[in-house]
């Protein structure tokens, strides 16, 4: 029973991380489209110290890579997910609450921030689960769990 509950928790954390990454992909792709089409309120072409187009490309590539690597399931996926969240904060971080265009961009900012918090929570919980920190069931940490009998 404990293994089944652990599996459901891991699956839930993976879905949460995947959903948060999907939101970041959609929002940053929308930003890139607005940049290319100059649709107001579009982001600036350059933000010191880089051009925004290539940065958004990297910011979109990271959550895609995180999904391919396992988002919250694997160490590599968690690392890519964490970096993806950091990149998203450049475009959607708390500084955007003071942006002159906030009245126009707030839905994307709020949704991105909720997604970043959800992703961070899923990564934190999954890391604690893998290390056996708070579940008391570290017996399968780092190893495949045995299959359940039907």
C-alpha positions in Angstrom: 0.0 0.0 0.0 2.8 2.4 0.9 4.5 1.7 -2.5 1.2 2.4 -4.3 0.7 5.7 -2.5 4.3 6.7 -3.2 3.8 5.9 -6.9 0.6 8.0 -7.0 2.5 10.9 -5.3 5.4 10.6 -7.8 2.9 10.5 -10.7 1.1 13.6 -9.4 4.3 15.5 -9.0 5.4 14.6 -12.5 2.0 15.7 -13.9 2.2 19.0 -12.0 5.8 19.7 -13.3 4.7 18.7 -16.8 1.7 21.0 -16.7 3.8 23.9 -15.4 6.4 23.4 -18.1 3.7 23.3 -20.7 2.3 26.6 -19.5 5.8 28.2 -19.7 6.3 26.9 -23.2 3.0 28.3 -24.4 3.5 31.7 -22.8 7.1 32.1 -24.0 6.1 31.0 -27.5 3.4 33.6 -27.4 5.9 36.2 -26.4 8.2 35.2 -29.3 5.3 35.4 -31.7 4.4 38.9 -30.4 8.1 39.9 -30.8 8.3 38.7 -34.4 5.0 40.2 -35.4 5.4 43.4 -33.4 2.0 42.9 -31.8 1.5 45.2 -28.9 2.4 44.9 -26.1 5.4 43.1 -27.6 8.6 42.6 -25.7 11.6 44.8 -26.6 14.1 43.4 -29.2 17.0 43.8 -26.8 17.2 43.4 -23.1 20.7 43.9 -21.6 22.8 41.8 -21.8 21.2 39.9 -24.8 18.8 40.0 -27.7 15.4 38.8 -26.6 14.7 36.5 -29.6 17.6 34.1 -28.9 16.9 34.2 -25.2 13.3 33.3 -25.7 14.4 30.4 -28.0 16.6 29.1 -25.1 13.7 29.8 -22.6 11.4 27.6 -24.8 14.0 24.9 -25.5 14.7 24.4 -21.7 11.2 23.3 -20.7 10.9 21.1 -23.8 14.2 19.4 -22.8 13.0 19.1 -19.2 9.8 17.3 -20.5 11.9 14.9 -22.6 14.3 14.3 -19.7 11.5 13.5 -17.2 10.6 16.9 -15.7 10.5 15.9 -12.0 11.2 12.1 -12.4 14.9 12.2 -13.2 17.8 14.3 -11.8 18.5 15.7 -15.3 14.8 16.5 -15.8 14.7 18.3 -12.4 17.9 20.3 -13.3 16.5 21.3 -16.7 13.1 22.2 -15.1 14.8 24.4 -12.5 16.8 26.2 -15.1 13.7 26.6 -17.2 11.9 28.2 -14.3 14.9 30.6 -13.8 14.8 31.6 -17.4 11.0 32.2 -17.2 11.5 34.5 -14.3 13.4 36.9 -16.6 10.2 37.4 -18.6 7.6 36.8 -15.9 9.3 37.5 -12.6 8.1 39.8 -9.8 9.6 42.8 -11.6 6.8 42.6 -14.1 4.3 43.8 -11.5 6.0 47.2 -12.0 6.1 47.1 -15.8 4.3 50.0 -17.4 2.4 47.4 -19.6 1.3 45.3 -16.6 -2.3 46.2 -17.2 -2.1 44.5 -20.6 0.2 41.5 -19.7 -1.0 40.6 -16.2 -2.8 37.3 -17.2 0.5 35.9 -18.6 2.5 37.2 -15.7 0.2 35.8 -13.0 -0.2 32.4 -14.8 3.6 32.1 -15.3 4.3 32.9 -11.7 1.7 30.4 -10.5 3.3 27.8 -12.8 6.8 28.6 -11.6 5.7 28.2 -8.0 3.9 24.9 -8.8 7.0 23.7 -10.7 9.3 24.6 -7.8 7.0 22.8 -5.3 6.9 19.7 -7.4 10.7 19.7 -7.8 11.1 20.3 -4.1 8.7 17.5 -3.1 10.1 15.1 -5.6 13.7 15.8 -4.4 12.6 15.2 -0.8 10.9 11.9 -1.9 13.9 10.7 -3.7 16.2 11.4 -0.8 13.7 9.9 1.6 13.4 13.2 3.4 9.7 13.4 4.4 7.9 10.3 3.3 9.6 7.7 5.5 9.7 5.4 2.5 13.2 5.9 1.2 13.6 2.2 0.5 13.1 2.7 -3.3 14.8 6.0 -3.6 16.9 6.0 -6.8 15.7 2.5 -7.8 12.8 1.2 -9.7 9.8 0.3 -7.6 8.5 -3.3 -8.0 5.4 -3.8 -10.1 2.1 -4.0 -8.3 0.1 -7.2 -8.6 -3.3 -6.8 -10.2 
